Amino acid sequence: MAALVSGLVGASPAPVLSTEAYDPWPGLVQDIFSNRPINDGSDVIAIEMPYRAEDAAIVPVTLRTKLAPTDSRRVVAITLVIDQNPAPMAARFELGPDAHVSEISTRVRVNNYTDVHAVAELSDGKLYATKTFVKASGGCSAPAAKNADEAQNQLGRMKYRQFSRSDQAPADGAREAQIMIRHPNNSGLQMDQLTQLYIPAFFVNELRLWQDDSPVLAMEGGISISEDPNLRFTYVSNGAKRFRAEAKDTAGHVFRSEWKVDTSGS
């Protein structure tokens, strides 16, 4: 017994394993942004998401520009990065030069507890980032809400909605609109409950919006965008009489729709 105690006292302490969580962000800066310098974006871009998601497969996210009206720069593009997702770049939004898009909302899948970054590229060529933290898991592998036949029958159907903005006078041209697309947006990580095989990735990877022929917003999407993608956004009307949308998916389908714009007020 004495020998055992002596041995324990003289033994080297066991190595302590680091409990510090792996941070993928530095690598993502290299992979997505080619290691370009990224500045503090707290005065440039805001991101809003629930701290704890009710449903990891449809987590709401809102991106809002914060440049002062007197700032001569403009936001050219916004990249949404969900750091711990299997494909971290959820979407890249290009803002029309004359549309003055100031807010974009959509829904995303979140696969693990993670930081989520919004990176704004300004007209001066510089990048600015802000981030938030979301507690959610399993969003990328969650089963689809619709069955395959229903999803196929409604594939590519689009709906356009225009909202009144009580905080803006109709004369300033500000509008709020929403585009919804019927599409399963399969992530490639979901399993068919009958065959127990993974459903191949199949998602909307491009969406472009115009008022008449003037670009409003373009999105390059990935597997993190939720089933039945939708974008709600605020922009400034140029007096156009029609709104157009074109979407493409990874199977090569092209979907187009056009709507008459209500010009009676914002």
C-alpha positions in Angstrom: 0.0 0.0 0.0 2.9 2.3 0.9 4.5 1.6 -2.4 1.3 2.4 -4.2 0.9 5.7 -2.4 4.6 6.5 -3.1 4.1 5.7 -6.8 1.1 8.0 -7.1 2.9 10.9 -5.3 5.9 10.6 -7.6 3.9 10.1 -10.8 3.9 12.9 -13.4 0.6 14.8 -13.7 -1.6 13.8 -16.6 -1.6 16.2 -19.5 -4.5 18.7 -19.4 -6.5 18.7 -22.6 -7.4 22.1 -23.9 -11.1 22.9 -23.7 -10.9 26.0 -25.9 -13.4 25.6 -28.8 -12.0 25.6 -32.3 -12.7 28.9 -34.0 -13.1 28.4 -37.8 -13.3 32.2 -38.5 -9.6 32.9 -39.4 -9.7 30.0 -41.9 -13.0 31.3 -43.4 -11.5 34.8 -43.8 -8.8 33.1 -45.9 -11.1 30.8 -47.9 -14.0 33.2 -48.5 -12.4 36.6 -48.5 -8.9 35.7 -49.7 -7.4 36.9 -46.4 -8.4 40.5 -47.1 -8.3 42.8 -44.1 -11.7 42.9 -42.3 -12.5 46.0 -40.2 -14.9 46.4 -37.3 -18.3 46.9 -38.9 -20.4 47.9 -35.9 -21.1 51.3 -37.5 -21.6 49.8 -41.0 -23.7 46.6 -40.7 -26.0 45.0 -38.1 -27.1 41.4 -37.9 -30.1 40.2 -35.9 -30.9 36.6 -35.0 -32.4 34.9 -32.0 -29.9 33.9 -29.4 -31.6 30.5 -29.1 -33.5 29.3 -32.2 -36.9 27.7 -31.9 -36.4 25.7 -35.0 -32.8 25.2 -36.3 -34.0 24.6 -39.8 -35.7 28.0 -40.2 -33.8 30.6 -38.2 -34.7 34.2 -39.0 -31.9 36.6 -39.8 -32.0 40.3 -40.6 -29.1 42.3 -42.1 -29.3 46.1 -41.8 -27.0 48.7 -43.2 -26.0 51.5 -40.9 -24.1 54.0 -43.0 -25.1 57.6 -42.3 -27.0 59.4 -45.1 -24.0 61.8 -45.4 -21.5 59.0 -46.0 -20.4 59.1 -49.6 -19.7 55.3 -49.6 -22.4 52.7 -50.2 -22.7 49.0 -49.4 -22.0 47.0 -52.5 -22.4 43.5 -51.1 -23.1 41.6 -47.9 -21.9 38.1 -47.2 -23.6 36.0 -44.5 -21.3 33.4 -42.9 -22.5 30.7 -40.5 -19.2 29.7 -39.1 -19.9 26.2 -37.9 -22.1 25.1 -40.8 -20.9 22.4 -43.2 -20.9 25.1 -46.0 -20.3 28.2 -44.0 -21.1 30.8 -46.7 -24.8 30.9 -46.5 -25.4 33.7 -49.0 -23.8 36.7 -50.7 -26.1 39.6 -51.5 -25.2 42.2 -54.2 -27.1 45.4 -53.8 -28.3 47.3 -56.8 -26.4 50.6 -57.2 -29.5 52.7 -57.4 -31.9 50.7 -55.2 -30.6 51.9 -51.8 -31.3 48.5 -50.2 -31.1 49.1 -46.4 -32.5 45.8 -44.9 -32.6 42.2 -45.9 -34.3 39.4 -44.0 -34.4 35.7 -44.8 -34.3 32.3 -43.0 -31.4 29.9 -42.6 -30.4 26.5 -41.3 -28.0 26.4 -38.3 -26.2 23.1 -37.7 -24.3 23.8 -34.5 -23.9 26.5 -31.8 -22.0 29.1 -33.7 -20.9 32.6 -34.4 -22.7 34.1 -37.5 -20.8 36.9 -39.3 -22.2 39.6 -41.6 -19.5 41.1 -43.8 -20.2 44.2 -45.8 -18.1 45.3 -48.8 -18.2 49.0 -49.4 -17.7 51.0 -52.5 -14.2 51.9 -51.3 -13.3 48.3 -51.6 -12.9 47.7 -47.8 -14.6 44.9 -45.8 -16.4 45.4 -42.5 -17.8 42.7 -40.3 -20.0 42.2 -37.3 -21.2 39.0 -35.6 -23.7 37.4 -33.3 -24.0 34.0 -31.6 -26.8 31.5 -32.1 -27.6 28.4 -30.1 -29.1 25.9 -32.5 -28.2 22.4 -33.8 -29.2 20.0 -36.5 -30.7 22.5 -38.9 -28.9 21.3 -42.0 -30.0 17.6 -41.5 -33.6 18.3 -40.4 -36.2 16.5 -42.6 -38.0 18.5 -45.2 -41.4 19.9 -44.2 -43.0 18.8 -47.5 -42.9 15.4 -49.1 -41.0 15.0 -52.4 -44.0 14.9 -54.6 -45.5 18.0 -53.2 -42.2 19.9 -53.4 -41.8 18.8 -57.1 -45.3 19.9 -58.0 -44.7 23.4 -56.6 -41.1 23.7 -57.7 -40.2 27.3 -58.7 -43.5 29.0 -58.0 -42.9 32.5 -56.9 -44.9 35.0 -54.9 -44.3 38.8 -54.6 -45.7 40.9 -51.7 -45.5 44.6 -51.2 -45.8 46.1 -47.7 -46.9 49.5 -46.5 -44.3 51.4 -44.5 -46.0 53.5 -41.9 -42.7 55.1 -40.9 -42.0 56.5 -44.3 -43.8 59.1 -46.4 -44.9 57.9 -49.9 -43.0 60.7 -51.4 -39.6 59.3 -50.4 -40.0 56.2 -52.6 -39.1 53.7 -49.8 -40.7 50.3 -50.2 -40.7 47.0 -48.4 -41.2 43.8 -50.4 -40.9 40.1 -50.2 -40.1 37.4 -52.7 -41.0 33.7 -51.9 -39.9 30.7 -54.0 -41.2 27.2 -53.6 -38.2 24.9 -53.6 -37.0 22.1 -51.2 -33.5 23.6 -51.0 -32.2 20.1 -50.1 -28.9 20.5 -48.2 -27.4 17.1 -49.1 -27.4 16.2 -45.4 -31.0 15.1 -45.0 -31.9 11.5 -45.0 -34.8 9.9 -46.9 -36.9 8.3 -44.1 -37.9 5.3 -46.3 -34.7 4.5 -48.1 -32.3 5.7 -45.3 -30.2 7.2 -48.1 -29.1 10.8 -48.2 -31.1 13.1 -50.4 -28.8 14.8 -52.9 -28.2 18.6 -52.5 -30.6 20.6 -54.7 -31.1 24.2 -53.9 -31.6 27.7 -55.3 -28.1 29.1 -56.0 -29.0 32.3 -57.7 -31.8 34.9 -57.4 -31.9 38.3 -59.1 -34.5 41.0 -58.7 -35.2 44.1 -60.8 -37.6 47.1 -60.8 -38.2 47.4 -64.5 -34.7 46.9 -65.8 -32.8 48.4 -62.8 -31.1 45.8 -60.5 -32.4 45.8 -56.9 -30.8 42.7 -55.3 -29.0 39.6 -56.3 -28.4 36.6 -54.1 -25.8 33.8 -54.4 -27.3 31.1 -52.1 -26.0 27.8 -50.6 -27.3 24.9 -48.6 -27.8 27.0 -45.5 -30.8 28.8 -46.9 -34.0 27.2 -45.6 -36.6 25.3 -47.6 -38.9 27.6 -49.7 -36.4 30.5 -49.7 -37.8 34.0 -49.2 -36.3 37.4 -49.0 -37.9 40.4 -47.4 -36.1 43.7 -48.1 -36.4 47.5 -48.1 -35.4 49.5 -51.1 -36.2 52.8 -52.8 -38.5 52.8 -55.8 -37.5 54.4 -59.0 -41.1 54.7 -60.1 -41.0 51.4 -61.9 -44.4 49.8 -62.9 -43.2 46.2 -62.7 -41.0 44.0 -60.5 -39.1 41.0 -62.0 -37.4 38.0 -60.5 -35.3 35.3 -61.9 -34.0 32.3 -59.9 -31.8 29.4 -60.9 -31.1 26.1 -59.0 -28.3 23.6 -59.0 -30.1 21.3 -61.4 -30.1 24.1 -64.0 -33.8 25.0 -63.7 -34.6 28.7 -64.4 -37.7 30.3 -62.9 -39.0 33.7 -63.9 -41.9 35.8 -62.7 -43.1 39.4 -63.1 -45.6 41.5 -61.2 -47.2 44.8 -61.5 -46.1 47.2 -58.8 -48.7 49.1 -56.6 -47.7 52.7 -57.0 -50.5 54.1 -54.9 -48.1 54.6 -52.0 -45.3 52.9 -50.1 
